[in-house]
Amino acid sequence: MGSRPYWQRLAAFVVSVWTLCWIGGQFLAPEAAPSAVEVWRGLLERIGVPDVAWSGRVVRAWENAGVVLAVFGGLLWAATTERGQMPALLGWIAVMLGSQRLGYQPSVIIAVGAMAGFVFVLWAVSLANGRFVDRYPRLLPADVFRAGVTAATLSAVVPLYAPAVVVFRLFHPYLTRTPRILTTEYDSGHTPGVGGWSRVSR
């Protein structure tokens, strides 16, 4: 996410804080854990945004789509790649909205099952297609497995993105970068000027 546009990094940070508070509440206070919408409402109240009773309308609008949202969230997780990480964020939002009806554990289990089932189906299909070689894109077992592991990993680390950013910003001023190694001559034959970087001959 470090090389992504600013708005994507901001969206990742917001969703990460949201999911981290939601997941943390399930373990710290399982009996009184807030729902995903209640967590979001609480975060907005803490920064001074008043409650306009929108949370109740969100719950009513999606209360019958819990399973659909959880499955959709799992499929979005499966669509996550190294270059396309937004599906992981949207998947978490869908899972959290689905938990309003299903609860934390069922929503997550259904989403993980949908993701694993989708990858398994593609892997099973790839076993039959892997023996044929042609000019068109095709499914290969090793590539399907690798893509599934990548999608699962990127989706799983979404809640950890915000803490990682905070830790990086905290330690960044104290980190020392190694000198950049420069050759004594460029390809054109000109000698680089002496500056703040170290100049080392190859």
C-alpha positions, 0 to 999 in steps of 0.5 A: 500500500505504500506506493498507492495513491493517497486516497487509497492509503487513507481508505485502507487506514480507515477500514483497518481501524474499523475492522481492528476495533470490531475484531478487538471488541469480540475478544476483549468483551465478547458479551458486550462487543459492539457491532460493526455499525456501532463501532463506526458510530462510536468512532465518529462520535469521538471525533465530534460527528453527531449521531443522525440515527443513520446506523439504524437505517443501515441495519434495517436496509441490510438485515436480510442480506447477511449471508449474501454480504458474507459470501460477497465479502469472501469473493472480494477477498479472493479477487485481491491481488498485489496490484489490486488491494481495494477488493480486500477493503470492500470485502471487509466492509461487506463482511462487517455489514453481514455480521449485523444479521449473522454475528461476528463468527458466522459472518467470518466463517462464511466469508472464509468458506466462500473464498476457500471454496472459490479458490478450490473450484478454480484449482480443481478446474486447473487440474484438467486444463493444466495439461494443455498448452495453447496461446490463451490464458489458462488456469495452472494449479501452482498459479491458482494456489499461489494467487489464493495464498496471496489474496488470503494474506493481503486480506488478513493483514488489512486490520494490521495496516493502521498499527503498522502505519503508526509504528512506522511513523513513530520510528521513521525519524530515528531510522538512518538510511545507508549511503547510496553507492554511486559509480565514479563515472556515469555511462556518458563518461562524466564524473558525478559531483561530490555531495551528501551521498557516498561515492564508491568505485566499483 
